[in-house]
Amino acid sequence: MSKQKTKKSAPVESPQAAAKAKLSRQDYEAKIAELHAELVKLQIWAKHTGARIVVIFEGRDAAGKGGVIKRLTERVSPRIFRVIALPAPSERERTQIYFQRFFKHFPSGGEIVIYDRSWYNRAGVERVMGFCTDDQYHRFLRMCPAWEKDIVDSGITLIKYWFEISKEEQTRRFNGRIRDPRKIWKLSPMDLESHRRWYEYSEARDAMFAATDTKIAPWYVVEADDKRRARLNCISHFLSLIPYKEIDHPKIVLPARQKAKGYRAPVYDYHFVPAKY
């Protein structure tokens, strides 16, 4: 797959995705199946070569990061594609160096680690909600580029995604969560604050990009008003950044089943699950 260029301008709401016709489920499923096949090739290549890859997913609340991560990992091994979604830091973690609790989850050879939110919490929710001091915030913005350069220099591939949606689409998705009992768990007090403080989060995003969108570790912006296209675009772009190749493997032949050799199933009163469907 060919590499794609990223825009260096600040992420803003774009009407481009909205202007396109809706992608049918049939077309979407066909395209996602093709990408899943490529992800399996990437998995085998990573295990074979010992590659170490870190992928960061950040962005607006309700922008669909979780949906992309789910599609990215649903057909591959969780032992190779590891998803890290950390809760709020514990009392012990608050006494550590800020990056420490993230660093311990970094990949060994042959692993791809996906952060569902990351150390950039400090530049976003912690900054907006006052969970860190001004000194801690400014120190993070100063130190982060150098720390990420060291990560890349050590041989780790670092990829950073920011998911951007419009104000109107975020409101629509939040209202959908409120009405749908299957999604109510996805609506936290922090989500409600992110809706109210839209422009404070915008300012925090802009400052974060100005400080940490570097040549060695750039931010890639995913326009996410259209969920299906966002998933396809992000996964396709991710694959384009990794120089993976298909690894040859022996042809698989299903072995013949062994003979019973006198085995008989016992007469046993199994506790079967009721066949309601």
C-alpha positions as CSV (number, residue, x, y, z in Angstrom):
1,M,0.0,0.0,0.0
2,S,1.3,3.5,-0.8
3,K,2.0,6.0,1.9
4,Q,-0.4,8.9,2.3
5,K,0.5,12.5,3.2
6,T,-1.0,14.3,6.2
7,K,-2.0,17.9,6.5
8,K,0.0,20.1,8.8
9,S,-2.8,22.6,9.5
10,A,-4.9,22.5,12.7
11,P,-7.7,20.0,12.6
12,V,-11.0,21.7,11.9
13,E,-14.5,20.5,11.0
14,S,-14.6,19.6,7.3
15,P,-17.7,19.3,5.1
16,Q,-16.0,16.9,2.8
17,A,-17.2,13.7,4.5
18,A,-20.8,15.0,4.8
19,A,-20.9,15.8,1.1
20,K,-20.3,12.2,0.1
21,A,-23.1,9.7,-0.4
22,K,-23.6,7.2,2.5
23,L,-21.4,4.1,2.1
24,S,-23.7,1.0,1.9
25,R,-23.2,-1.7,4.5
26,Q,-22.5,-4.2,1.7
27,D,-19.7,-2.0,0.3
28,Y,-18.4,-1.3,3.8
29,E,-18.3,-5.0,4.8
30,A,-16.5,-5.9,1.6
31,K,-13.8,-3.3,2.1
32,I,-13.3,-4.0,5.8
33,A,-12.9,-7.7,5.0
34,E,-10.0,-6.8,2.6
35,L,-8.4,-4.7,5.3
36,H,-8.8,-7.4,7.9
37,A,-6.9,-9.8,5.6
38,E,-4.1,-7.2,5.4
39,L,-4.0,-6.8,9.1
40,V,-3.5,-10.6,9.5
41,K,-0.6,-10.3,7.1
42,L,0.8,-7.5,9.2
43,Q,0.4,-9.6,12.4
44,I,2.3,-12.5,10.9
45,W,5.0,-10.1,9.6
46,A,5.3,-8.3,13.0
47,K,5.7,-11.7,14.8
48,H,8.2,-12.9,12.2
49,T,10.4,-9.7,12.2
50,G,10.0,-8.7,15.9
51,A,8.6,-5.3,15.0
52,R,7.5,-3.0,17.8
53,I,4.6,-0.7,17.0
54,V,2.7,1.8,19.2
55,V,-0.6,3.4,18.0
56,I,-2.3,6.2,19.9
57,F,-6.0,7.0,19.5
58,E,-7.0,10.4,20.7
59,G,-9.8,12.9,19.7
60,R,-13.1,14.4,20.5
61,D,-15.4,12.4,22.8
62,A,-17.9,10.4,20.8
63,A,-15.7,10.6,17.7
64,G,-15.7,6.9,17.2
65,K,-12.2,5.9,18.4
66,G,-13.5,2.8,20.1
67,G,-15.3,1.6,16.9
68,V,-12.1,1.9,14.9
69,I,-10.1,0.0,17.6
70,K,-12.7,-2.7,17.6
71,R,-12.6,-3.2,13.8
72,L,-8.8,-3.0,13.9
73,T,-8.5,-5.8,16.4
74,E,-11.5,-8.1,15.8
75,R,-9.7,-10.5,13.4
76,V,-6.3,-10.6,14.9
77,S,-4.7,-12.0,18.0
78,P,-5.0,-10.0,21.3
79,R,-1.6,-11.4,22.3
80,I,0.0,-9.4,19.4
81,F,-2.5,-6.5,19.0
82,R,-2.8,-5.4,22.7
83,V,-5.3,-2.7,23.5
84,I,-4.4,-0.5,26.5
85,A,-7.3,1.6,28.0
86,L,-6.1,2.8,31.4
87,P,-8.4,4.1,34.1
88,A,-7.7,7.2,36.1
89,P,-4.3,7.0,37.9
90,S,-4.3,5.4,41.4
91,E,-2.8,7.2,44.4
92,R,0.4,5.3,43.9
93,E,0.6,6.2,40.2
94,R,0.1,9.8,41.0
95,T,3.5,9.8,42.8
96,Q,5.3,8.3,39.8
97,I,6.9,10.1,36.8
98,Y,3.9,11.0,34.6
99,F,4.9,8.7,31.6
100,Q,5.7,5.8,33.9
101,R,2.3,4.0,33.9
102,F,2.1,4.2,30.1
103,F,5.7,3.1,29.5
104,K,5.3,-0.2,31.3
105,H,2.8,-1.3,28.6
106,F,5.1,-0.7,25.7
107,P,5.6,-3.5,23.1
108,S,8.2,-6.3,23.1
109,G,9.3,-7.7,19.8
110,G,6.4,-8.8,17.6
111,E,3.8,-6.8,19.4
112,I,1.5,-3.9,18.4
113,V,0.2,-1.8,21.3
114,I,-2.9,0.4,20.8
115,Y,-3.6,3.1,23.3
116,D,-7.3,4.0,23.7
117,R,-6.3,7.4,25.1
118,S,-2.8,7.9,26.2
119,W,-0.3,10.2,27.8
120,Y,-2.0,13.0,25.9
121,N,-4.7,13.0,28.7
122,R,-2.5,15.6,30.2
123,A,-2.8,17.9,27.2
124,G,-6.6,17.4,27.0
125,V,-8.9,16.4,29.8
126,E,-6.4,17.1,32.6
127,R,-5.7,20.6,31.2
128,V,-9.3,21.5,30.6
129,M,-10.7,20.0,33.8
130,G,-7.9,21.3,36.0
131,F,-6.6,17.8,37.0
132,C,-3.0,19.0,36.6
133,T,-1.2,22.2,37.5
134,D,0.0,24.7,35.0
135,D,3.6,23.7,35.6
136,Q,2.8,20.0,35.0
137,Y,1.0,20.9,31.8
138,H,3.7,23.1,30.4
139,R,6.4,20.6,31.4
140,F,4.5,17.9,29.5
141,L,4.3,20.0,26.3
142,R,8.0,20.7,26.6
143,M,9.1,17.1,27.4
144,C,6.7,15.1,25.1
145,P,8.4,15.7,21.8
146,A,11.9,14.7,23.2
147,W,10.4,11.6,24.8
148,E,8.6,10.6,21.6
149,K,11.8,11.1,19.7
150,D,13.6,8.7,22.0
151,I,10.8,6.2,21.5
152,V,11.2,6.3,17.7
153,D,15.0,6.4,17.9
154,S,14.9,3.1,20.0
155,G,13.3,1.4,17.0
156,I,9.6,1.6,17.9
157,T,7.2,2.8,15.2
158,L,5.0,5.4,16.8
159,I,1.7,6.4,15.1
160,K,-0.7,9.1,16.5
161,Y,-4.3,9.5,15.4
162,W,-6.7,12.4,16.3
163,F,-10.4,11.9,15.6
164,E,-12.3,15.1,14.8
165,I,-16.1,15.5,14.5
166,S,-18.4,18.5,14.1
167,K,-20.3,20.0,17.0
168,E,-23.6,18.9,15.5
169,E,-22.4,15.3,15.1
170,Q,-21.1,15.1,18.6
171,T,-24.4,16.3,20.0
172,R,-26.3,13.8,17.9
173,R,-24.2,10.9,19.1
174,F,-24.4,12.0,22.8
175,N,-28.2,12.2,22.5
176,G,-28.2,8.7,20.9
177,R,-26.3,7.4,23.9
178,I,-28.8,8.9,26.3
179,R,-31.7,7.2,24.5
180,D,-30.1,3.8,23.9
181,P,-29.8,1.6,27.0
182,R,-27.0,-0.3,25.3
183,K,-24.9,2.8,25.1
184,I,-25.7,4.6,28.3
185,W,-22.5,3.2,29.9
186,K,-20.5,5.1,27.3
187,L,-21.7,8.5,28.6
188,S,-19.7,9.7,31.6
189,P,-19.6,13.0,33.5
190,M,-16.4,13.9,31.6
191,D,-18.3,13.3,28.3
192,L,-21.0,15.8,29.3
193,E,-18.3,18.3,30.2
194,S,-16.6,17.8,26.9
195,H,-19.8,18.7,25.2
196,R,-20.3,21.8,27.3
197,R,-16.6,22.9,27.0
198,W,-16.3,22.4,23.3
199,Y,-14.2,25.5,22.7
200,E,-11.9,24.9,25.8
201,Y,-11.2,21.5,24.3
202,S,-10.6,23.1,21.0
203,E,-8.0,25.5,22.5
204,A,-6.3,22.5,24.3
205,R,-6.2,20.6,21.0
206,D,-4.7,23.5,19.1
207,A,-2.0,24.0,21.8
208,M,-1.2,20.2,21.8
209,F,-0.8,20.2,18.0
210,A,1.4,23.2,18.1
211,A,3.8,21.6,20.6
212,T,3.7,17.9,19.6
213,D,2.9,17.6,15.9
214,T,6.6,16.9,15.0
215,K,8.2,15.5,11.9
216,I,9.4,12.4,13.7
217,A,6.0,11.8,15.4
218,P,3.2,13.6,13.5
219,W,-0.5,13.7,14.2
220,Y,-2.7,12.2,11.6
221,V,-6.3,13.6,11.7
222,V,-9.2,11.4,10.9
223,E,-12.4,13.1,9.8
224,A,-15.0,11.0,11.7
225,D,-18.5,12.4,11.1
226,D,-19.0,9.3,8.8
227,K,-18.2,6.3,11.0
228,R,-17.8,3.8,8.2
229,R,-15.5,5.9,6.2
230,A,-13.5,6.9,9.3
231,R,-12.9,3.2,10.1
232,L,-11.8,2.3,6.5
233,N,-9.7,5.4,6.1
234,C,-7.9,5.0,9.4
235,I,-7.1,1.3,9.1
236,S,-6.0,1.7,5.4
237,H,-3.8,4.6,6.4
238,F,-2.3,2.7,9.3
239,L,-1.4,-0.2,7.0
240,S,0.2,2.2,4.6
241,L,2.6,3.4,7.3
242,I,4.0,-0.1,8.0
243,P,6.5,-1.6,5.5
244,Y,5.1,-5.1,6.1
245,K,5.3,-8.0,3.6
246,E,3.4,-11.2,3.2
247,I,5.4,-14.0,4.9
248,D,5.5,-17.3,3.2
249,H,4.2,-20.2,5.2
250,P,3.7,-24.0,4.6
251,K,0.5,-25.1,3.0
252,I,-1.9,-26.1,5.6
253,V,-3.4,-29.6,5.4
254,L,-6.1,-30.8,7.8
255,P,-5.0,-34.1,9.3
256,A,-7.4,-37.1,9.3
257,R,-9.2,-37.6,12.6
258,Q,-8.0,-40.5,14.8
259,K,-10.0,-43.7,15.0
260,A,-12.3,-44.2,18.0
261,K,-10.4,-47.3,19.3
262,G,-13.4,-48.4,21.3
263,Y,-14.4,-45.0,22.7
264,R,-18.1,-44.6,23.5
265,A,-19.7,-41.5,24.8
266,P,-21.0,-41.9,28.4
267,V,-24.7,-41.7,29.3
268,Y,-24.6,-38.5,31.2
269,D,-27.2,-36.0,32.3
270,Y,-25.5,-32.8,30.9
271,H,-26.7,-29.4,32.0
272,F,-27.4,-28.1,28.5
273,V,-28.0,-24.4,27.8
274,P,-31.7,-24.0,26.9
275,A,-32.1,-23.7,23.1
276,K,-34.3,-20.6,23.2
277,Y,-33.2,-19.4,19.7
